[in-house]
Amino acid sequence: MTKNIIHSLLFRILAPIPYGTLIYLLLLLINNNLLIINESYISTELFFCIGLTYITLEVNRLFSVIIFRKNTLATVSILSQLGLNLAITLVVVYFSLMFYFVGFLGYSSMAGFSNEIKYFSLFLGVTSVLYNMLSISFNLLTKRNEQLFNEEETLKEYVQFELDNYQAQVNPDLLFESLESAITLVHKDAEEAEDFIDHLALAYRYILSNQHNETTTVEREIEAANNILHLHNVRHNGLINFVSNASSTEGQIIPGSIPLLVDEIIKSTLISTTKPLEIVLSKEDNYLTLSYKINERLKKNNHELLTFERLHTAYSYYTEEPLVKVLAYGNAFYKIPLLLINEAAA
């Protein structure tokens, strides 16, 4: 984060010089003594004005850092900062003038210097307000820039999440495998190839049509899962079976939940004629459960964990019930939380 300009060393050293000089010239102009500049421009009064300006700005800076370091930028805090620093400035001006006239020049009291007190208080009081407004304005601008930056980061993360989610649902590996299967079927059986392409189109049409939908029905998800299953069964010679006992389940789920998990289960399981794969969908309390017998491939499917984490993150936005995977007695269970209509709307 960029440092506030009032804390810059160069600003602290250089700013009091021209500003103190300006105050000195204004005092000469008010007292009709501007002509003495031709006689002696560099005088004790000039150094006093510069020194007093430096002390005033430093005191304002220190009180801003110590008392208002949290920078809440609320209206009350801003007015408090302006008021307190103004009062401190007037006190500093009075005692500095007392030190200069009584302690340095040797006057007995401040009785004859009411005009000097008034003018110095006026000029340096305005200086205090302007100085603090500069600091507050910089903090406001910094806070606004941080807010815009955070919004951009949030938007970037959201776009990246949407892109990752889209890529996960499109599943380029399944698409290429399906195209290879379609090419094979075209030479083998034209009608079967046409049916296969219809299922491929339905599978990806479902993905694309639900890109902007937050939830969908269980029935639509089962239909989409069956389309995915048909694509895999061409490669596995019909050795995959999907049994649904939850077709009329109330509640909704996030689009792509069942098809994505079915796809990952198939890619993670070693399927053969002696050990075909059966995936069972059932309802347990407020969960949908996908269960199957574990028969892992030698090469671990790392994409399954990534898909699970994405779905788990997505469900965390809608419900406190987590998406979980349970392994027990040679079986694996994916438990998908059902979303109530009012939950989904929230």
C-alpha positions, -999 to +999 in steps of 0.1 A: +000+000+000+013+035-009+024+055+022+005+086+031+023+117+017+024+134+051+047+106+063+071+111+034+105+123+047+110+147+018+075+162+023+082+166+061+115+183+055+107+205+024+071+215+028+075+237+059+101+259+042+079+275+014+048+274+036+066+291+065+080+317+041+045+323+028+032+329+063+061+353+069+053+373+038+016+374+047+025+389+081+047+415+065+019+424+040-007+427+068+016+449+088+026+470+058+063+460+063+068+443+030+095+468+020+119+455+047+125+425+025+148+447+004+168+454+035+170+420+051+150+391+036+166+364+057+158+374+093+151+358+126+113+361+121+115+341+088+133+313+105+108+314+134+079+312+109+095+282+092+103+265+125+068+271+138+053+257+107+075+226+110+066+221+146+028+225+138+029+200+110+049+175+130+026+177+160-005+173+137+012+143+121+021+126+154-014+131+168-029+117+136-007+086+138-011+080+176-048+088+180-063+082+146-040+054+133-070+031+127-082+054+099-119+044+102-127+074+080-161+078+096-176+113+097-172+115+135-136+104+133-128+129+106-144+158+125-126+147+157-093+146+139-098+181+124-111+196+157-084+180+180-055+189+157-068+225+153-070+229+191-035+214+195-022+238+168-036+268+186-019+257+219+014+251+201+012+285+184+005+303+217+033+287+236+058+290+207+051+327+205+055+330+243+088+312+241+099+335+212+089+369+226+094+362+263+121+336+264+141+346+233+135+383+228+132+391+266+097+407+268+081+405+302+047+393+289+025+386+259+002+415+266+013+436+236+013+408+210-024+401+206-022+408+168+007+384+164-012+357+183-043+363+163-026+362+129-004+332+136-034+313+151-054+321+119-027+311+094-016+280+112-051+270+121-060+270+084-027+252+078-038+225+103-072+220+086-057+218+051-029+195+063-054+171+079-077+173+049-048+163+027-041+133+050-077+123+052-082+127+014-052+105+008-066+078+032-100+080+015-084+076-019-063+047-007-093+030+009-113+034-023-084+020-044-081-009-020-119-015-023-117-014-061-087-037-060-105-062-038-135-061-061-113-068-091-096-097-072-130-111-062-143-107-098-111-124-111-115-153-086-151-156-096-143-157-133-115-182-127-139-203-107-165-201-134-138-210-160-126-240-140-161-251-133-170-248-170-139-268-180-147-294-154-182-298-167-172-298-204-146-325-196-124-324-228-111-360-221-147-374-223-154-353-254-123-366-273-131-402-262-167-398-273-156-384-307-132-414-311-161-437-303-184-420-327-158-423-355-156-461-347-193-465-347-198-447-380-178-474-397-196-501-377-232-492-374-246-459-387-278-461-366-259-468-334-235-440-343-265-416-348-279-427-314-245-422-298-242-387-312-277-378-300-266-388-264-234-368-268-253-337-279-278-341-250-250-344-225-232-312-236-264-293-243-273-300-206-240-286-195-242-255-216-279-248-208-271-249-170-241-226-170-261-198-154-285-219-133-277-222-096-298-253-090-317-280-109-340-309-102-328-344-093-347-358-123-328-337-148-295-347-132-304-384-135-313-379-171-279-361-177-261-389-159-277-415-181-265-397-212-229-397-197-233-434-189-244-442-225-212-425-238-190-446-215-208-478-221-199-478-258-162-480-247-169-505-219-193-527-239-223-521-216-206-532-184-217-501-165-251-500-149-267-470-132-296-477-109-317-448-096-340-451-066-344-414-061-363-402-093-391-385-074-369-369-047-379-334-036-353-307-033-326-296-058-289-299-063-262-280-081-262-287-119-236-313-129-233-329-095-244-364-104-230-365-140-196-352-129-194-377-100-206-406-122-180-397-148-152-396-121-164-429-106-162-446-140-127-431-148-115-443-113-128-479-115-113-509-132-142-524-152-142-559-167-166-587-176-158-603-142-163-571-123-188-548-140-196-515-124-229-507-108-236-472-095-266-469-072-284-436-065-306-435-034-319-410-009-309-410+028-324-382+049-314-349+033-287-365+011-285-382-022-261-411-021-241-425-050-226-459-040-204-484-059-179-512-052-143-500-051-121-515-078-094-489-083-073-486-114-035-489-111-032-453-122-049-431-097-075-406-110-062-373-096-090-353-113-116-370-090-102-351-060-103-318-079-139-324-090-149-333-054-132-301-040-149-279-066-184-294-058-177-292-021-168-255-024-199-248-045-222-265-020-207-246+009-223-214-006-258-229-003-258-251+027-239-260+059-243-297+050-211-308+033-205-330+002-187-360+016-171-393+004-172-423+027-152-456+022-166-486+041-163-524+036-151-522+000-177-497-010-175-460-017-203-435-011-207-400-023-233-381-002-247-351-020-267-326+002-302-318-011-310-281-012-344-269-001-361-243-024-357-215+001-320-224+006-314-224-031-331-190-034-309-176-007 
